[in-house]
Amino acid sequence: MKPTLIAAALAGFLASPALADWPATLAAARGQTVYWNAWGGDERTNAFIAWVGEETERLYGVKVAQTKLTDTAEAVTRVLSEKAAGQDNGGSVDLIWINGPNFLAMKEQGLLHGPFAADLPNAKYLDLSETSPSAVDFTVPVEGMESAWRLAKFVFNYDSARVDAPPTTMAGFADWAAAHPGRFTHPDPSNFMGATFLKQALIELAPDPAVLQQPVTDDAFAATAAPLWAWYDTLRPNLWRQGESFPANESVQTQLLNDGEIDMAMSFDPASTAAQIKAGLLPDSVRVFVPEDGSIGNVSFVAIPYNAAHKEGAEVVANFLLEPATQARMQNIEVLGSFSVLDPAKLDDTAKAAFAALPGALALPALTDLGPTLMEPHASWMTRLTEEWARRYTK
């Protein structure tokens, strides 16, 4: 994004009306260091978080220190341990990049500060209606206990130099793999990417997908997952290494695609393919596709633990993440490439111009190319799904 557009948008932020107590929040936050616990497996995201810290320190005197996680559950466990020890103030975690089962666990156990999200000045740019993606997390109402910051959508990518026609449905992956044995795999479902692959198939193959929006029960799981296991039993023998081992995560699978060992991979970031091509991590011929009926999408949130030592600073960071200039920078393919969570209808002309000026790329899909967004199943389904997969297919 052009520097003049960033400056104009940030200036607009400083002039925007704040809630009555926001000046007090800003005053209390000055001098604080926010310990942001966030998955550390993507260098572009880490660099973006570092930039956020530079800006919040420059503008508000609020530093950001990223605690890099391999699994969000690490931060949840830390807060749980502090609660068990009676540490209800001065906790070590100020902000968590979170959603899904981890948010549900923290909400149910009273481990979250809030509600705060709807009171952030920049919440005015969000659609917070009852069923909007920024108000519901894996079917669980957010109720102001976490704040949106980036949009994720499940996509596949394929090397068009080797694949003429990728599957158009999840069911079609079994047929494609049978015709091209060893040329496809998925990350281990203990990793969220592999779990999402199973959830995507479950939604398509379920006799009644509406059941997935309710907490899982034994009877519902048995009936709903039966077609999934039948499909997977057909698919698995034709996977890379005969389905006996799986890449640990998306990064390992991307390397397999780059090395020509497989022909298709997957991501929860529609812009990641274009970014990886630019970085020399994928061939120029790789392109993005989604199943014809759409793919799973969700919003990533940030939440503040109930015992955070620096709640005011964490709110300042959460609010800065919703600034239109911040969201436009985040969506820039040369920076991060994650789609914005803001409602375009709520943006002024300056903010709209910032998004319009973003660069494109051949492998970067337009939002219209990504098809319908499928709702995440209730968080309890993912837990049962990955446990059952492990029981069936690991030794």
N, C-alpha and C positions, 0 to 999 in steps of 0.2 A: 504494500500500500504506500502511496506517496506520502512523504513526511509532512507536507502541508495539510493533507487530509487528516492525518493522525493528530497533528497539533490543533486543528480546528475542532475536531471531535472531542479531544480532551478538554479544550477550553470550554466547550459546551457543557461538559460534565460538571466542571467546577462552578458553572453559573446556574446549574439546574436546581430547582427547589428541593430542599431536603425536608425530612420529617422533623417535627418540633424538637426531638431529642437527638437528632443526628449530630449537631455541633458538639454536644456533650460526649457522644460516642467518639467522634474524631479527636477530641481533646484527651480523653482517657486512653485512646489507642496510641497516641504519639509516644515514641520511645520503646514501644513493645516489639518483640520478635515473635512472629507467628510460626510455630512449628507445624508445617503442613505435611501430614503423612499421606504420601501419594505413591502409586505404583511407579517404580523407577526403571522399568524395562524398555522405555523408548527415549532415545536421546533428544529427539525433537521436542517431546513433551517436557523433558527435564529442562531444556534450554528455554522453553516458553515460561515455565514456572520461575526460572531464574530472572527472566525479563520482568515478570509480574512483580517480583520482589524489588527489583531496581526501581520500578515506577512507583510502587506504593511507598517506598522509602523516600523517594524524591518528592512526591506529592504530599505525603501525610506523616512521614517519619516512622513508618511501619516497615520493619524488615521481615523477610520471609526466609525461613530455613527449611529446605525440603528434607524430610525423613523418607528415604527411598525404600519402598516396600516391594517384596516379591509377591505378597498376597495381602489384600486389605484386611483379612482376618487378623493379621499381626497387630494392627492398631486397635481393633476391637478387643482383642485379648488383653492388650496393655491397659485399656480403660477399665475392663472388667476386673483386672488384678488390682488396680488402684481403688476401685470401689470396694472390693473385698477387704482391702487393707484400711478402709475408712478414710481414704484420701479424697475428700469431696471438694477440695479446693486445691489450686496449684498443680493441676494435672500436667502430664508431660506432652499431651496431644492437644493441639489447639484447633486443627482443621483436618478433615479427612476427605479425600476423594473417595466417594462411596456410592453404591446403589445396590439394589437387589437384596439378596439374603442378608448381607451385612447390615444394611439399613434396617431391615425388618428386625433383626436381632437386637440392635441397639435401641430401636424404638420400643420394642416390647419390654425391654429390661430397664427402661428409664434412664438410658445413658446419654441422652441428647439434650443440648441446650436449645431453648426455644419455647414457642414458635418465634422465629426471627425473620424468615425469608421474605414474607410479604411486606415487611416494614423497611426493607432496604430501599433507598431512593431509586435505584435503577430497576427495581422490580416492576416499575411502570412499563418497561419495555417487554415484559413477558405476558403470555397468555396464561393466566392462572385460573381459568375456568375449571370446573370440577373434574372433567375428564381429559384435560389437556396433558400432553407429555411432561410439562413442567410441574404438574400438580399430582401426578400418579407415578409411583416407582414400582414396577413389577406388580401391578394391580393394587399396591398399598398406597392409600392416600398420604401425601407428603405432610399436609397440615402444618406447613411452615417450618418443619424441623430440619429441612435441608434446602439448599438453593442450587438451581440449575447452573451449569457452566459450559457444557459442550454436548453436542448431539452425536450419537453413534448410530450406525446402521450396518447391519451384517451384509457383506458382499462377498462374492467369489471373484477371483481373477484367474486368467488363463493365458497361456502363450499362444497367440493367434498364428504364430509361425508353425505350430505343431497341431493345433486344434482348430478344425474348421467350424464345428458346431457344438458348443458346450451344452450340457443338459439344460432343459428349460423347466424341469421340475425336480424336486428332491427324489421322487420315485425313479426318475430317469438316471440318477447317478449310478444306480445298481446296473442298469443296462449299459451305460457308458463304460463303467469299470470292467464289466464282463468282456466288452469289445476291446478294451485297452488295459489289460491286467498289469498291475504294478505302477500305473501312471497317476494314481491319485491316493491321497491319504488325508487325515485330519489330525490336529493336535490331540494329545491325550486329554480325555474329558475331565481329568483332575484340574486342567487349565481351563479358564473361562471360555477360550475360543473353541476348544473341543466340545465343551458342554453346550455352547451355542449352536454348533453344528447339529447336535442331537436334538436340541429344542426346535430348530428350524424344521427338521424332518418330522418331529412329533406333531407340530402344528398342522402340517400338510396331511399327515397320515391318520390323525386322530379321527375316530368316527364322529365325535362331537367336540370340536375345538373349544366350544364355550365352557366346557368342563374345566379347561386349563386356567380359567380366570378365578377359580375358587381354590381354597387350600386343598392340597392333595389328601385323599383317603386311600386306604388299602384297596377297596373295591374299584374306585375310580381309576387308580393307577394300573391295576391289572387289566382292566378292560380297554383303557385308552392307549396304553403302551404296547399292547400285544401286536398290532400291525407294525409298529416301529421295530420290534425285535425280529419279526419275520423278515422285514426288509433288510435289516442290518445283517442278519445271518446270510443273506444272499450277497450283500455287498462285501463283507469283510474278507473272504478268501481272495478277492481280486484287488485288494488294496496293496499299497507299497509294502514290501516284505511280508506279503500274505496276511497282513493284519495282525502280525505277531508282535510288532513294536510300532510306536508312534512318535512323531516329533514332540518334544516337550512343550513347545509353544509356537506362536505365530512366527517369531523370528527364525526359528530353526526350519519351519516349513517353507518360509520365503527363501531361505538359502537353498533348500532342495529344488525349488522351482528355478532359481537362478542357475543352479548347477546342471539343470536339465534332467534331474532324476525323476521329477514328476512334472505334470503338465498343468495342474490347477492347484490353487491354494485358496485361502480365505482371510478375511479381515473384518474388523468392526469399524473400519475407517474408510469410507469411499475414496478419500484422497490419498490413501497410503501408497497405492500403486504408482500414481504419477510422481509422488515424492521419492519413492524408491528407485524409479527409473532415473530421475534427475540425479540421485546420489550414486548411481552406478550399481545399485543392488539388485536390479532386475533388467532384463533385456527390453529394448524399445518396443518390442512386439507384444508385450503383455497388456491386456485390456480387462475391464471390469464388467461383470454381469450379475444379475440377480434372477432368481426364479420368476416365472411369469406371473405368479400370484402375489409377488412381493416378498419382503424379508423382514426379519425382526429388527426393530429399532427401539432405542431407548435414550434417555437423557442421563448423562453423568452429572452427579450432584456433588456439592461439598456440604459437610455437616460439621457442627461444633459440639464436642463432648460436653456433658453437663458440668464437668469439673475442670474445664479448660482454664489455664492460668491467664490466657490473654484473649478473652471473649471479644472485647471491643476491637482489637486488631484483627481478629478472625472475621468479624463482620465487615470491617473495612475492605479486607481482601476479597471476600465474597461479593461485595458490592462492586469493586473494581472489575471483577471478572465479567460483570454484566454491562459494563460500559460499552456502548456501541463501537468505539474505536478499538477496545480490547478484543471484542468479538470479531471485528473485521480483520484485525491482525492475526487472530487465531485461525480464521478461515483461509488466510493467504497460503496458497500451496507452497510458497517459498519459505514459510515460517513453520506452520503446523498442518494446516489443511483440514481441520475439523470444522464441520458445519456449525453455524451459529444456532443458539437456542432462542434468539430474539424473535418476536413477532414482527415481520416486515411491515405490517399495517400500522404499527406503533412507532415507526422510525421517522425522524424528520428528514428533510432533503439532504442535509449534510451527511447524516449517517447512511442514507441510501446511496449517496455518491461514493462513499468510502467502499461499500460493498461492490458497487458497479465497477470500480476501478481495479478490482482484484485480477491478477493474471490467471490465465487458463492453461490447459495442457491437453494433448491428444488423449491421454489415458485418464483424464479427470472427468467423471460423469457429471452431467447436470442433474439437479434435483429431480427433474422430470424423468430422467433415465432410470431412476432407482425404484420406480414402481410403488405400489402401496406399502405402507408401514404396518407390519403385523405387531400386535401387542405382545409383550413378554408374558409368558405364563406366570402365575403366582410363584413367588420365590421358593416355596416349599417343593414345587415340582422339580426344580433343578437339582436340589439336594437328593431327592429320591432317584432321579434319572441317573445321576453320576454314580451313586452308590450301587444301583442295580447293574449298570454297565460294568463296573469294576467286579461285581460278584460273578457276572456271566463270562467276562472275557479276559480276566487277568488270573494268573496262576499264583 
